[in-house]
Every structure is written in C-alpha cells, then in structure tokens.
Amino acid sequence: MSKAWWGLMLALSCIGSGTAAVPQAPQIEVVDRDVALFWQAYDRVKAVPDRAQQIQLLQTTYLDRGSPGLATFALAKQYDAATYVDAIRAYPGYWDSVRPRTALARPALDKVQRHLRRFASLYPALKPAGIYFEVGALRSAGTTQGDKVLIGVEMATGDESVDLSQMPERLQRFFRAYFASRPLENLNLLVIHETVHTQQRGERGSLLAQAVYEGVADFVAEQVTGRLPDLPYVHYGPAHDAAIRAAFRKDMAGNDYSGWLYNNTDNAFGTRDLGYYVGYAICQAYYQRSADKIQALAGMIELDYADAAAVQRLVDASGYFAPEE
C-alpha cells in the first residue's frame, strides 16, 4: 500500500538467488537478491566498532552493489549509509531478532508469482513493472515509485518475537500495533496492492481522488488474491458505513488527508486510514453496478486521477453517495 500504510520479509543467504521470472506474466519481474546482500554487509559492519568505517562498509558492500530497486528505495525514503548504520547501532536487538524472519519472505514471493498470473488474466493490459524485496532502515514496509514496487522486508516480516526493547516508547507502540496486523501473512497482498499502483496514473488533487486511488488498489488486490488485509479499517468500515460516509462527504473536496489516510487513530472514529475503506466501498459499488466486469476493472485501473471530472464520474456511477443526495 502506498505511503505507506502499512503505508509493509535458516539464514538470509538462503532467501533466493536474484531475479525470479514470472511464468505467463513476463513483463513483471521479482527481485530479492538485495536481501542476502544486506546481511552480508551487516556482518561486516558489525565486525568493526568505528562508525565512519561502518558507514563506508555499508555503502560499498550494500548500497553500491544493489539493484535499481535498492537505489530507488534509498532515494524514496532518504536512506543513506549513515541512516542504516545509525539504525543498526541504535537497535541491535531488533536487527538480530528480525534476521531469521526475513528468510520467510520466500513463500510469499512464490504466492506473488501466482497472483501476478491471475492479475494478468484479469487485466491483460498489465504494464511492465519490477517488484523488489529490500532491507530498508525502518521507514517503510512498502511503497511504489514509478514502475517499481519496493518492499522493506525488515519491517514486513516482523512479528511479536522481534526485539523492540531498545526503541523509544513511541516506536515500540507503532511496531507492536503494526506486527499485530500480521504483516508477513499479508505480504503477498501488500505486493499486489502496490503493483496496482504501478499501473495507475495522474496526480491526485483531492481527498476523494486519493481515497479512490487507494481503494482501487485494495479492490483489485482483493479480486486477484481473494481477500482483503487484516487491518482495522477493513472491519470497522462496514459496521459504521453511514457515519463514515457522512463525515467523509464533508471533507472529500479538500486535500487534507490527516483524518482519513496515512494517519494515526486521532480522529472522530478512533480508527486509522478509513479513507481506504471509503475508496474501496466506492469501487465495490461501481463494480457491482457494472454489467461488464472486465471493463469495469480496467476502467478503475486506468482512471486518470489528474482529471477530477473523470474521478467524479466514477464516483457518481458507483452510487455510493446517492442515499444522502
């Protein structure tokens, strides 16, 4: 999921050999070689005490040798060698405890390959993209930049066994809540959600457009994988739809996302990211009303978000806000 939500993976050297071709969907490649590369660099960094030397080692043995996905991830999240080294030095318990869990990304990667075949069958116009499993520095479990899906496995494979004790309480609260959402179980779903974003276009100029953008990714990912993520907004939204709809309607023309997207629970409902729910509900209603399901799915994916009128036409066609009109 973009911005990350969830803006969301034996020894690491066993995780994979590099680039895995995707049968029947050759325009999408899955790359995981940077994960093993990181742990090789990590061992060298841990072997020396001097911070300056550690930074140089991290740069030359990881960042300089990584894939295009790693370079893009570093740029997107403002990672440099010092960022990594400082995180390693500050939270050694985290890194040592999450290391074996990152090997568990391999089964998720295999599921992703199957899902990509399904995606291509539902949407034959699927454009080329790359899916990169990376080790970041604790700033993102998953994001998208252009045609690249970027997954931070040092977060996306964690669970309650990961040692958070050296973190400040604020970070501990965040990671406890995040790991409670079972990110590894949702990893394949997160990857497909982010892959949908690589197919979308146009800058979003309103809360409504941004919610639909995220809702399309959730809805299409559900069609591909058969499920939605196990996140609070998925459960809370349908049970409180009328109140959410009324509150969202008041804010949707603006561009303040703070109460609806990429936020904490400090809102009227005490549940974060309800904009995802609204966007999904709009897409679900639009799809159910459409006679041609394949065309409806393509229309959602290909929507130009820079065209506010086009976004509004899709929302109007869904009938989602009709009961209040």
Buried (B, 14 or more C-beta within 10 A) or exposed (E): BBBBBBBBBEEBEEBBEEEBEBEEBEEBBBBBBBBBBBBBBBEBBBEEEEEEBBBBBBBEBBBEBBBEBBBBBBEBBEBBBBBBBBBBBEBEEBBBBBBEBBBBBBEBBEBBBBBBBBBBEBBEEBEEBBBBBBBBBBBBBBBBBEBBBBBBBBBBBBBEEBBBEEBEEEBEEBBEEBBEBBBBEBBBBBBBBBBBBBBBEBEBBBBBBBBBBBBBBBBBBBBBBEEBBBBBBBEBBEEBBEEBBEBBBEBBEEEEBEBBBBBEEEBEBEBBBBBBBBBBBBBBBBBEEBEEEEEBBBBBBBBEBEBBEBBBEBBEBBBBBEEEE
